[in-house]
């Protein structure tokens, strides 16, 4: 991952030390969406305030994602001991997100290897069932299958033209 190191000043300005320029919170949000990781430090104290800035980004630019947390859960978060809460969130959500990512990757790998994927040119079922695969476009399979079909048709047409020319020559 690409890391942006950012300093936050008391006047609420953010300075991207990686790219040597000031940034708005909206730009930070955009960079995160583009795949950048961020590390934000308070310019005066040097404290790591990344989590606070990420929460602010959520509140301002992704508020619907906060709906995943019920009022009851948020109330408990406020009441519970910090160390217990940190342990729980790091353990539970870390493992849950890792499991989700692995599961998603496994499903993508499985779908790439299925017989109905048209990109599997050695697969005898690919041409028969390729059009039925709802996931083909997700992984580029349909485009590959289409270009293989077009190439095969062009070869067949060229072969037929040659046969016609040969027949014309024999007739003369």
C-alpha positions in Angstrom: 0.0 0.0 0.0 1.0 3.6 -0.6 1.3 5.6 2.7 0.7 9.3 3.0 2.1 10.9 6.0 0.1 13.9 7.0 0.5 16.5 9.8 -2.5 18.3 11.2 -2.0 21.8 12.5 -4.0 23.6 15.2 -5.7 25.8 12.5 -7.3 22.5 11.2 -5.1 22.4 8.1 -3.6 19.2 6.9 -0.1 19.1 5.4 0.8 16.0 3.3 4.5 15.6 4.0 4.8 12.8 1.4 3.8 15.1 -1.4 4.8 18.4 0.2 1.5 20.2 0.0 -1.6 21.1 2.0 -4.7 19.0 1.7 -8.4 19.2 2.6 -10.3 16.5 4.4 -12.1 15.8 1.2 -8.8 15.2 -0.6 -7.8 12.8 2.2 -11.1 11.0 1.7 -10.4 10.7 -2.0 -6.9 9.4 -1.5 -8.2 6.7 0.9 -10.8 5.7 -1.7 -8.0 5.5 -4.2 -6.2 2.9 -2.0 -3.8 5.0 0.0 -3.2 4.4 3.6 -2.7 7.5 5.8 -0.9 8.3 9.0 -1.8 11.6 10.6 0.1 13.1 13.4 -0.6 16.2 15.4 2.0 18.8 14.4 2.4 20.2 17.9 2.4 17.1 20.1 3.5 14.4 17.6 0.6 12.2 18.7 -0.8 9.8 16.2 -4.3 11.0 15.5 -5.0 8.8 12.4 -8.1 7.1 14.0 -9.6 10.5 14.9 -9.2 11.8 11.4 -10.6 8.6 9.9 -13.6 8.9 12.1 -14.0 12.5 10.9 -13.8 11.3 7.3 -16.5 8.7 8.1 -18.8 11.3 9.7 -18.4 13.9 6.9 -18.1 11.7 3.7 -19.4 8.2 4.5 -22.2 8.8 7.1 -24.3 5.9 5.8 -21.5 3.5 6.9 -22.1 4.6 10.5 -25.6 3.1 10.2 -24.0 -0.3 10.6 -23.6 0.5 14.3 -26.7 0.5 16.4 -27.3 3.2 19.0 -27.0 0.4 21.7 -23.6 -0.6 20.4 -22.4 3.0 20.3 -23.7 3.5 23.8 -21.7 0.5 25.0 -18.6 1.7 23.2 -18.9 5.0 25.2 -19.4 3.1 28.5 -16.9 0.3 28.3 -13.2 0.4 29.4 -10.9 1.6 26.6 -8.4 -1.4 26.8 -11.2 -4.0 26.7 -12.8 -2.2 23.8 -9.5 -1.9 21.9 -8.8 -5.6 22.4 -12.3 -6.6 21.2 -12.3 -4.4 18.1 -8.8 -5.3 17.0 -9.4 -9.0 17.6 -12.9 -9.4 16.3 -13.1 -6.9 13.4 -9.5 -7.7 12.3 -10.3 -11.4 12.1 -13.7 -10.8 10.5 -12.4 -8.5 7.8 -9.5 -10.9 7.1 -11.9 -13.8 6.8 -14.1 -11.8 4.5 -11.2 -10.8 2.2 -10.0 -14.4 2.1 -13.5 -15.7 1.3 -13.9 -13.1 -1.5 -10.5 -14.0 -3.0 -11.4 -17.8 -2.8 -14.7 -17.2 -4.6 -13.0 -15.2 -7.3 -10.4 -17.9 -7.8 -13.2 -20.6 -7.9 -15.2 -18.7 -10.5 -12.1 -18.3 -12.7 -11.7 -22.1 -12.7 -15.3 -23.1 -13.3 -16.2 -24.9 -16.6 -18.7 -22.2 -17.7 -15.9 -19.5 -17.9 -15.3 -18.8 -21.6 -11.7 -17.8 -20.9 -10.9 -21.4 -20.3 -10.1 -22.2 -24.0 -9.0 -25.8 -23.2 -12.4 -26.4 -21.5 -14.8 -28.2 -23.9 -17.8 -26.7 -22.0 -16.6 -23.1 -22.3 -18.1 -22.3 -25.6 -21.4 -24.0 -24.7 -22.0 -22.4 -21.3 -20.0 -19.2 -21.5 -23.0 -17.0 -22.3 -24.7 -18.3 -19.2 -22.0 -17.1 -16.8 -23.3 -14.0 -14.9 -19.8 -13.4 -13.6 -17.8 -13.5 -16.9 -17.5 -9.8 -17.3 -16.2 -9.4 -13.7 -13.0 -11.2 -14.5 -12.6 -10.4 -18.2 -13.6 -13.9 -19.3 -16.3 -12.7 -21.7 -13.9 -10.4 -23.6 -11.4 -13.1 -23.9 -14.0 -15.6 -25.1 -15.3 -13.1 -27.6 -11.9 -12.4 -29.0 -11.2 -16.2 -29.3 -14.6 -16.6 -31.1 -13.8 -13.7 -33.5 -10.4 -15.1 -34.3 -11.8 -18.6 -34.9 -14.5 -17.2 -37.2 -11.9 -15.1 -39.1 -9.8 -18.2 -39.7 -12.9 -20.2 -40.9 -13.8 -17.4 -43.3 -10.3 -17.2 -44.7 -10.3 -21.0 -45.1 -13.6 -20.9 -46.9 -12.4 -18.2 -49.2 -9.4 -20.2 -50.1 -11.6 -23.3 -50.9 -13.8 -21.1 -53.1 -10.7 -19.8 -55.0 -9.4 -23.3 -55.4 -12.8 -24.5 -56.8 -12.9 -21.5 -59.2 -9.4 -22.4 -60.5 -10.4 -26.1 -60.9 -13.5 -25.0 -62.9 -11.5 -22.9 -65.4 
